[in-house]
């Protein structure tokens, strides 16, 4: 009986986390979709590349932890609206420095031209889709576990 109760709690937790992740992903997706619908496109240019250190912990084949620090690069993109220059940082990072001067399409809010995103499927849709996938997986595991509890 104790095993059944703990499995019920675990299945509820999985469903709850699934709902939370899916709600966050869905909310971001709706906000991004609305932004894309009202946004204007403009050509931007990579004016600078900033570097930062990123540390990852991995496991070796022997099960030991290994910390690896690497330099990552992020583009700073400038675009001009009505004679006013604006600047955004790309959400993506790269393992090697991208070329300065490269042209990039930018989506900006015509009401608030300083609010902009790089016009790239990864920048626009990766995060909300990832949250939705995690939400569905967690929720699905919780639902499957709840069916096993009933048996």
Residue, then its C-alpha position, 0 to 999 in steps of 0.5 A: x500500500x505504501x508503494x502505491x501511495x508513493x507512486x501516486x505522489x510521484x505521478x502527480x509531481x510529474x503531471x504538475x511539472x509537465x503542466x508548469x513546463x507546458x504552460x511556460x512554453x505555451x505562454x512564450x510561444x504565444x508572446x513570440x507569435x504575437x510579436x512576429x505578427x506585429x513586427x517589422x523586418x529590417x536589415x541589421x549588421x553584426x557590429x561586435x562580438x562579445x566573448x564569455x566563459x562557459x563551464x560545463x560538467x561532464x562525466x568521463x567513461x569511468x564515471x568521474x566528473x570533469x569540468x570543462x571551461x570554454x570561451x563562447x561568442x555572442x553577436x551584438x547586432x545594430x540596426x537603424x530605425x528612423x535614423x536612430x541606431x539600436x542594438x541587440x545581443x543575439x541569444x545564440x552563442x557560438x564556439x568560434x567568433x562569428x564574422x563582424x559585418x555580417x548582415x542579419x535580419x532583425x524583427x522589431x516592434x514598430x511601437x517600441x523599436x528598441x524591442x527586437x529579436x534576430x529573425x531566426x527560427x532558433x532564436x524565435x522558437x527553440x525555447x518555447x518548443x523545448x519547454x513544450x516538449x519537456x512539459x509533454x514528456x513530464x506530463x505523459x510520464x505522470x499519466x502513464x505512472x497513474x495508470x500503473x497505480x490503478x492496477 
